[in-house]
Structure formats: C-alpha cells, structure tokens
Amino acid sequence: MVRAALTSVAKLSPELSLPACAEGDAAAWRALHRQYHPIASAFLRKLGVDRRELDDACQDVFLQLFRYLPRFRGDAEFKTWLYRLCITQARRTRVRKRLVHTLHQMLSWLPGETTLGAPAFCEHSARLRVEAALARLTTAERIVFVLYEMEGLPGTQIAEVVGCKPATLWRRLHYARKSFRRALEEQEAAG
C-alpha cells in the first residue's frame, strides 16, 4: 500500500523514484536531494532562516524526509509535504536562535548588535529590506505570503500546506500584504 501511494505521486522527474528512496536506494536519494535541496533551501531562507543556519536547517529537513518517507502515504503532493517539513524546521530554528540570543545577552552583558545602512541602494540592501519587512509579519502571515508571492503556489495548495480553509488563507494573505507594505513604507520614511 505504501509503495502504491509513493508510486502515485505525480510531478517528479522520471529519474526520481520515491519507492526506491523509501527502500534505501542511494542513487535515488541523491537524485531526490539534487532536485529538492535548492527548493527547500530557498524556501527556508524566505521563511527567515539565517544564512549561517541554513545548511543545518536544510540538512534537518532532509533527515526528516529520510526518516519518514517510508510512511509517506501520498495523500498530498510530495512538494507540499516538503514545504510542511520546511515550515516546521524554520520554526524550530527561529526558536533556537531566540534562545541562543537571549542566553548570549544574559551571559555576556554586552549591548545588542547595531547595523548601519549602506550609503547607496543595491541588491543587498533591497534583500535586507525585504527580510526586515518579512520579519515583521506573524508566522502564519509570513508563510502564506512567501508561498503565494515568492514561491508562486496556488491558493488551494497553500491552504493544504498550512492546513486552513481557503477563506482563512486569503484573509491571512490580505493582512500579510498590508503589513509587508507598511513595514517597507516605515523603512523608507526612517531612512
């Protein structure tokens, strides 16, 4: 039954075989990793995982994939399941980062870091502004905003990924867009 469910998963490249991965085929795992690592890495980054923690977070996602793929029923698309694993890992990474930061502040008695703006607008500063605006969104808003606006997923698939009704998804996206726009406007006014 599991093999049939894994075989029925569509939209995977022909050389990628989920049943072979579930059975431990190293070549199939390499193909799966080669195809989905860039997707998982980019999505984790958009969810706010710091560049220094990105490799570890992505590795943890693939460890979860390796561990639970034999139990994957195929009720959802494989990519949807991958997004869910990334969302969970991004949340864990943010919690760990806040904990480490708090401990560092408590133990070092040093003031927090200050950042200086670049004198000219460039791609790097634009990315920093977008990341800062994304950081102002709630977790639920950020997930739907990133999946819809940056990943280009359709609303029905996003609702499935986050486990909510379509109406809830569109409400979250509406408020996320307003918050994102407000954050960018505030940055513009401040600097």
N, C-alpha and C positions, 0 to 999 in steps of 0.2 A: 504494500500500500504506500509506504513512504517513497519507494522507488518510482511508482507511478505518479505520485504527486510531484516529485522532483523533475521527472521527465516532462510533465505537462507545463512547466514554467516556460513561458514564451519570452521572446525578445533577447535571448542570449546569443552570443556569437556561436557559429557552428562548432568551433574547436573547444568550446567551453561546455563541460558536461557536469552538471550538479550531482547526478548519481555517482559519477566517478570520483568527484571530490568527497562525497559522503562515505565512499568506500576507502578513502585514503590515498588515491592516486596522486602522486607528487606532481606529475606533469599537468594534471587538471587543476590542481591548487595553484600552480604557477600561472596558468592561463587566467584563472579567476582573479588572482591578485593583480596580474598585469592589467586586466580590463577594469577592475573596480577600485584599485588603490587611488588613482587620480580623482575619481568621483568622490570617494569617501574623504580624502584629504582636503579637497576644495570645499566640500560641504562642512566639514569640521571647522575649517578656517572661517567660513562665513558665519558659523554659529558662535564665534568668539574664542576659539581655542588659540592660544598664543603660539606663535611660530616655534618657540623653544619647546613647547609641549606637544606640538603637532605630531611628530613621529611616534611618540609614545602612545598618544591617544589613538592614532590610526592603527598602530600595532594591537592595541587592546580591542579595537573593533574587529580586526581580523582573527584575533584569538577567540572572541565570542562566536564569530562565524564558524571557525573550525570546530569549536566545541558543540555548537547547537545545530549545525547543518544537517546531521543525520535525522534530527527531529523536525526539520522544516517540512510542513505539510503542504505547502504550495497554495494555501488559501489566498494569499496575496502575491503580488509580483515580487520577485527576488529583490529588485531595486528598492521597493517600498520597505521591505524588511531591513535592508542595509541602511536606509535613512533612519529607521527607528533605532537601530543599534547606535548610529552616529549621534542621534539626539540624546540618548541615554549617556553615552560616553562624554559628550560635550558638557552635560550637566555635572557629571562626576568630576570632570577636570576643573570646571569653574568652582565647585565646592572645595576641592583640594587646593586650588590657587588662593581662594579667600582665606582658608585655614592657614596656609603657609605664610601669607602676607600678614595676617593678624599675629601669628606667633613671632614673626620677624620683628614686627613693630613693638611687641611686648618685650622681647628679649634684647633688642638692640638699642632701644631708646633713641633711635635716630628718626628725624622727620621723614615723611614720605618723599618720594621722588617728585621732582618738578620737571616739566617738559617745556621746552622753548619752541615756538613756532618757527618754521622755516621762512626766510625773507621773501621767497618767491613761491608762487603756486606751481606745483608739479604733481606728477602722478603719485608720488609717495605721499605728499600732503593730502591729496584727494582721497587716497586709500585710508589714511589716518582719520580724516573727517568722517568718512562713511563708517568706519569701525566705531568711532566715538558715538555717532548717531545710532548705530545698531545697538550699542551697549546701553542706550537709554530706554530701549524697548523692554517690555516684560518678556519673559522666556517664551510664553505662548505666542505673543505678537511677533517676536523675532523669528521663531520657527516658521510661521506661516508666511511672513514677509520674505524671508530668504528662499523658501521653497517656491513661492509664486514669482517674485520679482527677479530673483537671481538665478534660480535653478530652472525656471520655466515650466514647472509641473502644472498640470491642470488641477482645478479645484477639487474634483472628485477624488483624485489620487492623494492630494494633500489631506483632505478630510479623513481618508483611510489611514494615512501615515500618523496623523495626530490623534485619531480616534474621536472625532467630533462630528456633529451634524454639519451639512453644508452651510446652513444659515449661520451657525456659530463661526465657521471658518471665515465667511465673508465679513462678518462683524469684526472679528479679530484683525483681518486684513485692512479694513477701513480704518480702525483705530491705530494700527501699526503705521499706516501711511501718514496719518495726521501727526503722530508722534515723531516719526522719522523726519518729516518736512519741518516741524517745529524745531527739532534739535539742530538741523542744518541752518535754519534761519538764525537761531540763537548763536551758533558758532560764527556765522557771518557778521552778526552785529557786534560780537565780542572781539573779533579780530580782524 
